[in-house]
């Protein structure tokens, strides 16, 4: 009986999560219609992944295009990814590179303006060489700026780079500190990584 109750509970939780995602999608649809280009980019991701809406790559492409044309860095980078892998559109690496380059410019401007999340996104582009020459040292610099600005993703990724010596001298104590900061920012993965290093005796 307890197993049945558990299954029912999980089903109800999933249904609740879907309903919340649907409500979010409806709000984003309205915001995007008012030319909130950041909302268009987020909504595009929901259509791309089937989160709260029926998965529709063509719709995602349309929304990312509108977002990018309106100056959304996320819209440009997401659109660049679709062209890079041929998702919902014919693969076009030159177009992808053009879009990534535009995204880098927009993210750089936002990061310089103090937006921590954009510093994280820009760091990811430098880490992976999307629209720029791959530069792990620059990525560490940007993740540090993101983390200092209160971005949990930035702290968690920075912790991983210190743990692995990726773009920076390996320092597991520093990694522990970064994971701890991510955890303080309610970043679940950061908490898990902090616990793993702590249990391994890292101080």
CORMOJO-V404195 format. One line per field, one symbol per residue. burial: 1 if it has 16 or more other C-alpha atoms within 10 Angstrom, else 0. A space follows every 10 residues. Layout:
burial=???
//
This chain:
burial=0000000000 0000000000 1101100110 1100011111 1111111100 1110011011 1011111101 1111111111 1111001100 0010111011 1111011101 1000111111 1111111001 1000111111 1111111011 1111111111 1110011100 0111111111 1110101111 1011101000 000
//
